[in-house]
Amino acid sequence: MEGLISYNDKVSLEVTGWKRQMLRRPGMLNKVSKKVQDKINSFI
């Protein structure tokens, strides 16, 4: 049963980290990438 508990703890930590990353405000590189992508898509 110990292995199952540690697996669940590991998954819970991964999900928490993923949520934090998804909710984080976009950085400067992401903003620039988004603008470039939007510009390219406007040409298509």
N, CA, C and O of each residue as an XYZ file, in Angstrom:
176
protein
N       0.821     -1.199      0.000
C       0.000      0.000      0.000
C       0.866      1.263      0.000
O       0.447      2.315     -0.484
N       2.061      1.145      0.543
C       2.963      2.301      0.607
C       3.285      2.847     -0.786
O       3.335      4.061     -0.981
N       3.504      1.948     -1.756
C       3.810      2.386     -3.109
C       2.675      3.178     -3.722
O       2.912      4.139     -4.455
N       1.448      2.788     -3.433
C       0.281      3.487     -3.959
C       0.176      4.889     -3.366
O      -0.146      5.843     -4.074
N       0.442      5.010     -2.092
C       0.368      6.318     -1.442
C       1.425      7.257     -2.029
O       1.120      8.409     -2.337
N       2.635      6.790     -2.185
C       3.680      7.653     -2.726
C       3.384      8.010     -4.187
O       3.695      9.118     -4.624
N       2.791      7.092     -4.939
C       2.414      7.401     -6.322
C       1.353      8.499     -6.339
O       1.455      9.450     -7.114
N       0.336      8.370     -5.485
C      -0.716      9.388     -5.426
C      -0.153     10.738     -5.011
O      -0.555     11.771     -5.547
N       0.774     10.736     -4.059
C       1.408     11.989     -3.649
C       2.179     12.606     -4.813
O       2.131     13.816     -5.032
N       2.889     11.757     -5.553
C       3.669     12.244     -6.698
C       2.753     12.859     -7.748
O       3.036     13.940     -8.265
N       1.667     12.181     -8.060
C       0.726     12.688     -9.061
C       0.101     13.997     -8.586
O      -0.056     14.936     -9.367
N      -0.249     14.054     -7.314
C      -0.840     15.272     -6.760
C       0.127     16.451     -6.880
O      -0.282     17.557     -7.232
N       1.395     16.218     -6.592
C       2.393     17.285     -6.722
C       2.553     17.719     -8.174
O       2.686     18.910     -8.456
N       2.541     16.763     -9.094
C       2.668     17.100    -10.512
C       1.480     17.926    -10.986
O       1.653     18.892    -11.729
N       0.276     17.555    -10.563
C      -0.925     18.293    -10.966
C      -0.889     19.704    -10.389
O      -1.243     20.666    -11.070
N      -0.464     19.827     -9.139
C      -0.372     21.148     -8.515
C       0.617     22.031     -9.272
O       0.340     23.203     -9.522
N       1.765     21.472     -9.634
C       2.752     22.226    -10.401
C       2.231     22.615    -11.772
O       2.473     23.729    -12.237
N       1.515     21.703    -12.422
C       0.946     21.984    -13.743
C      -0.076     23.115    -13.660
O      -0.085     24.016    -14.499
N      -0.944     23.062    -12.636
C      -1.948     24.118    -12.467
C      -1.278     25.469    -12.262
O      -1.689     26.470    -12.849
N      -0.243     25.492    -11.428
C       0.466     26.747    -11.158
C       1.068     27.294    -12.440
O       1.012     28.498    -12.692
N       1.646     26.410    -13.256
C       2.256     26.836    -14.511
C       1.197     27.353    -15.487
O       1.438     28.335    -16.188
N       0.037     26.710    -15.542
C      -1.021     27.124    -16.460
C      -1.636     28.462    -16.052
O      -2.089     29.220    -16.909
N      -1.656     28.757    -14.764
C      -2.270     29.987    -14.282
C      -1.300     31.165    -14.257
O      -1.705     32.307    -14.044
N      -0.015     30.879    -14.477
C       0.995     31.931    -14.440
C       0.803     32.876    -15.622
O       0.435     32.452    -16.718
N       1.056     34.149    -15.386
C       0.948     35.132    -16.467
C       2.028     34.860    -17.509
O       3.132     34.441    -17.162
N       1.720     35.095    -18.782
C       2.709     34.832    -19.825
C       3.905     35.776    -19.704
O       3.744     36.950    -19.370
N       5.087     35.264    -19.973
C       6.300     36.067    -19.920
C       6.497     36.840    -21.214
O       5.691     36.751    -22.141
N       7.577     37.594    -21.258
C       7.878     38.436    -22.414
C       8.056     37.591    -23.678
O       7.541     37.954    -24.736
N       8.772     36.478    -23.584
C       8.992     35.630    -24.759
C       7.673     35.073    -25.280
O       7.469     35.009    -26.493
N       6.781     34.674    -24.392
C       5.484     34.145    -24.813
C       4.651     35.217    -25.500
O       3.959     34.933    -26.477
N       4.712     36.439    -25.002
C       3.957     37.536    -25.619
C       4.464     37.812    -27.032
O       3.677     37.989    -27.962
N       5.789     37.847    -27.181
C       6.377     38.099    -28.500
C       6.038     36.956    -29.451
O       5.679     37.191    -30.605
N       6.151     35.729    -28.974
C       5.826     34.566    -29.804
C       4.377     34.616    -30.262
O       4.076     34.308    -31.415
N       3.487     35.000    -29.372
C       2.057     35.089    -29.700
C       1.824     36.142    -30.779
O       1.054     35.912    -31.712
N       2.480     37.292    -30.661
C       2.311     38.347    -31.664
C       2.828     37.902    -33.027
O       2.194     38.160    -34.050
N       3.980     37.234    -33.038
C       4.541     36.742    -34.299
C       3.610     35.704    -34.906
O       3.346     35.730    -36.108
N       3.116     34.798    -34.086
C       2.212     33.755    -34.579
C       0.933     34.375    -35.143
O       0.461     33.962    -36.203
N       0.370     35.360    -34.446
C      -0.842     36.026    -34.932
C      -0.581     36.725    -36.266
O      -1.428     36.699    -37.160
N       0.586     37.349    -36.399
C       0.923     38.046    -37.636
C       1.041     37.049    -38.792
O       0.528     37.297    -39.884
N       1.711     35.933    -38.553
C       1.843     34.904    -39.593
C       0.473     34.351    -39.961
O       0.185     34.150    -41.141
N      -0.367     34.105    -38.975
C      -1.702     33.577    -39.244
C      -2.555     34.567    -40.030
O      -3.420     34.155    -40.803
N      -2.325     35.863    -39.845
C      -3.106     36.850    -40.593
C      -2.759     36.811    -42.084
O      -3.587     37.167    -42.923
N      -1.541     36.380    -42.415
C      -1.144     36.269    -43.819
C      -1.723     35.027    -44.474
O      -1.905     34.984    -45.691
N      -2.009     34.032    -43.675
C      -2.476     32.743    -44.216
C      -3.903     32.806    -44.662
O      -4.446     31.810    -45.140
